Amino acid sequence: MKSRFAFSRSNLPLLLAGAVTAISLVIVLVVMLADGEPEKAVAPVAVRQPPASAVPDVETKGADPIGDLIASLPEKSPHAAPPQEGLPTFDGEPAWKRYATATALPGGKAVIAVVIDDVGLNRARTADVIGLPAPVTLSFMPYGEDLQEHVDKARTLGHEVMLHLPMQPESDKEDPGPRALLTTLPPQELQDRVVWNMDRFTGYVGFNNHMGSKFTADQEGMAVVMREAARRGLMFLDSRTTPHTRGPAAAASFGVPLLKRDIFIDNVATEAAVRAQLDKAAELARKRGVAIVIGHPHKATVAALQAWIPTLQDVTLVPITTLLNRPRPEPAVAETR
């Protein structure tokens, strides 16, 4: 006989369903009771701040030992040479070497460098001086036309090239040309003009002053020029248009290679007068070993050079950069321009 409390397996699903229903009712009742009570406020937790004096200005060391080690190193080596304030740095080969014409320095022979200024203002005159027997050094005005075309041709034919940088003369009646360097310019405008002039073409070894009897005597102005020249690796040929030039001192301050003009060959622009000056320069070279002359693209100057250059025997015509590695005495005369 079976107990009345016994159950068969067939009734198991009904019992499970009933249990689930009962549990669900209990959960609903609990939720309803909780919603009926007011919410209790939670008291804020007070955070104690350390006094201002206890807060470090920098991140506490110790968490990153490698970073701490790097941070403890000096910014510069204690054995490094002190920097020279205001001097720019130059990376790579300087322009006076990069664009130089390869010429062997003749052993024991006197040498002479001929520089022709004011090149590039007249196409026909420019073609005449480019056609001179090489190597003649041609100094181009920055406000000429088709400058790069002429410069490239001159270099192809074996001439060295320079920039003829316009600078303020003593006389207000003389016009050095547009964007010339003036002693009255504010520093930034002066710097802008220096950069503009030096950016006009490429392929030149250095520069010399066009006029400049007033500007080259100005120490601060010449410092601006030499700082930029040093940055570009240029050499400087002082045309010596004033005995008060500050060019050599400024060049030395910035490490700019320096040369100085000896003779102007065409103050009197006749072929005979130019030839006489060239002969004078050759004699100076024989006595001292070296001479530097400056002329201009006058017809008389070109004609005199065409006749004179082939006659040189005991004096060798060289590019201007060749003289940077050769000792030379001080020039005797400055001429105001």
ABEGO torsion letter per residue (X at the ends): XBBAABBBAAAAAAAAAAAAAAAAAAAAAAAAAAAABBBBBBBBBBBBBBBAAABBABBBBGABAAAAAAAABBABBAABBBBBBGBBBBBEBBAAAAABBBBBBBBGBBBBBBBBBGBGABAAAAAAAAABBOBBBBBBBAABBGAAAAAAAAAAAGBBBBBBBBBBBABAABBAEBGBBBAABBAAAAAAAAAAAAAABBGBABBBBBEGAAAAABAAAAAAAAAAAAAAGBBBBBAGABAABAAAAAAAAAGBBBBBBABBAAABBBAAAAAAAAAAAAAAAAAAGBBBBBBBABAAAAAAAAAAAAABAABBBBBAAAAAABBBBBBABBBBX
